[in-house]
Amino acid sequence: MKVIIKKIYIYIYIYIYISKLLYEFFKYLYLFLEKISEAYISAGTNERFKFEIWKYSLEYYCRSHNNTEESLVFIRTQFENCFTEINNFTNNEELLLKIHLMKAEFESYRIGDKTKMIEAMEAAVRLGRGSHLYWILYINYEKFFGDVLGVRKIYKRAVEYTKDKEDKKTISQLWISWEKL
């Protein structure tokens, strides 16, 4: 009996030791990948490549968010750094739009911060120049928070600011079907 208990303690000790080693390995791998991505971003490569690095870095940060204030501040800072980088060096509105949509998704579904989601979606709608797709995304994020009056306001603005008649018709039909529910 004592031999079995001893073996169990040994296996537990080995498991804990291997877990600690794996934790340290992945921690250093994360730091290494972070440094590489920062080096590529600052290296002056083409804008599409920089955007892809920013996108994957932000996706990784959003996935690895551990619900601490420190992690949240870090991710929001990374989003702001990305906006600054794209604005200052490329000023590519398509890339900015994608990052704003990414931030809105993170803020609404992962964090649940309505004001930050609204900021990101307002910027995305401005950059989207009246496309109904971004308004529909905005409406869906607002529905996630359950604010009926907010959803109505966004539907109204979407119909008002959408330029294409077919797009206005699509949004109007969605609005009517939502009101019927």
PyMOL commands that set and color helices and strands:
alter all, ss='L'
color gray80, all
select helices_A, chain A and resi 2-42+47-63+69-90+93-111+114-128+132-145+148-161+165-180
alter helices_A, ss='H'
color red, helices_A
deselect
rebuild
show_as cartoon
